[in-house]
Amino acid sequence: MKHVIIGAGAAGIRAAKTIKKIDAGAEVVVCGEEGFFPYSRYKLTDFFCDELTESEMFYAPADFFKDIDVNLRKGQFVKTINPREKTIKLFHNEVVPYDKLLIATGGTPRLGPVLRPYEKLIQRYYSLKDILLLKKKLPGISTCIVSGQGLSSLDLLCGLCRLGKQVTYIIKGERADWSLVDPNLYNDLLELMIEKNVEIITRDRITAIEKTGDRYRVSTLKQQQLTADIVFAWDNYMPNISIIKDTGIEKKLGILVNEQMETTVDDIYAAGDCVEIYHQGIRNYLINFGWPNALEQGEIAGKSMTGQKSTYKLHESLDFELMGKAIRARWWK
Ligand SMILES: Cc1cc2nc3c(=O)[nH]c(=O)nc-3n(C[C@H](O)[C@H](O)[C@H](O)COP(=O)(O)OP(=O)(O)OC[C@H]3O[C@@H](n4cnc5c(N)ncnc54)[C@H](O)[C@@H]3O)c2cc1C
């Protein structure tokens, strides 16, 4: 039996490990776009702040794959899936057959139509490659503009504060949407930001970015002109699901899966930040996200792919720690 996994993140690697644990003789191939061995994405801010070294970020080095006999193909972007022929096509047109396929491609921050023309002037904050590039620029950065919602914006703001940078945070509404369960925590975090001299601009948004020498000039809807050494911005996080085009796999924002992580197409499974799963309570699909969730879904997908029945139990919220504070957040949809 040949199991092919697209995406070498938390969900993909956990699925590979689960499959080999159940069926040591199975052939498992993991195709991951990134050129690195799998790393702890949720610890990127700790690495950014020099609280972890680069080598401490990698949780599955070369020996790990040798020991469990899994073929990790790094730097391999998968561009299409052909469910009729049961094959995938890699970026350089190599065709890889599968018996069972897992899509574990995660989600990434995206820019809407207003910010998209300025993409090259905006610093990404998502991958190890982004942080390695960012760390090189850090000595020349003292002022930063951040525009983005969700837990990841909170994570980035805290990181920049820890590094002693001067931050301007632009939010579209009256309050930032950090998806917190406890409303009181919002005020605590806001106070913490103010204590760290974060300038918060509400009810406004970036409309244009221009590079002037080494600095960036930002114009806003309310006609403010701001300057900074770096600009971080995104409009939302979206599942990476372009590869399911023309496959017949059903989707909303993410790939729709049942509690066994099966998609609507036979022998194709999906797990992690790229999926939407059915919630019995609200009778609708919703996106879960977060590291523990991706691990759990990866494990269930691995079991389902080997024929074992296991059911994903939806968690209502995500717990994590930020600047020493325990934080409980809702899912991002
Ligand atoms: C800065 C930051 C901080 C975070 N902090 C926390 C935290 O504190 N707590 C927490 O729980 N979560 C946190 N998260 C979220 C957490 O990291 C994710 O929820 C988790 O990594 C999702 O795992 P995944 O396997 O679904 O996707 P990912 O980890 O995103 O892995 C998907 C992989 O698939 C690859 N891929 C995509 N498309 C293709 C393709 N076509 N072909 C081949 N490969 C492809 C991607 O490059 C990526 O390597 C954070 C995320 C970020 C960016």
The ligand as an ORCA input file, in Angstrom:
! r2SCAN-3c Opt
* xyz 0 1
  C       3.879     32.675     13.537
  C       2.929     31.596     13.960
  C       2.709     31.350     15.302
  C       1.841     30.340     15.719
  N       1.661     30.096     17.051
  C       0.854     29.090     17.440
  C       0.701     28.773     18.840
  O       1.276     29.425     19.700
  N      -0.114     27.725     19.167
  C      -0.758     26.981     18.218
  O      -1.461     26.030     18.563
  N      -0.633     27.260     16.900
  C       0.153     28.293     16.490
  N       0.295     28.564     15.164
  C      -0.507     27.789     14.185
  C       0.116     26.410     13.923
  O       1.477     26.540     13.601
  C      -0.655     25.757     12.798
  O      -2.002     25.641     13.190
  C      -0.098     24.372     12.447
  O       1.228     24.484     12.010
  C      -0.960     23.738     11.363
  O      -0.366     22.535     10.960
  P      -0.665     21.960      9.501
  O       0.119     20.698      9.410
  O      -2.107     21.935      9.246
  O      -0.083     23.061      8.480
  P       1.353     23.702      8.347
  O       2.145     23.632      9.579
  O       1.113     25.055      7.756
  O       2.066     22.764      7.274
  C       1.600     22.682      5.949
  C       2.804     22.458      5.060
  O       2.328     22.142      3.745
  C       3.134     22.808      2.796
  N       2.374     22.923      1.537
  C       1.342     23.762      1.258
  N       0.922     23.545     -0.001
  C       1.706     22.572     -0.523
  C       1.756     21.942     -1.803
  N       0.897     22.232     -2.781
  N       2.717     20.996     -2.015
  C       3.595     20.648     -1.014
  N       3.577     21.217      0.220
  C       2.644     22.170      0.452
  C       3.421     24.154      3.454
  O       4.534     24.779      2.870
  C       3.679     23.719      4.908
  O       5.010     23.383      5.093
  C       1.157     29.568     14.732
  C       1.376     29.825     13.359
  C       2.242     30.836     12.975
  C       2.467     31.102     11.496
*
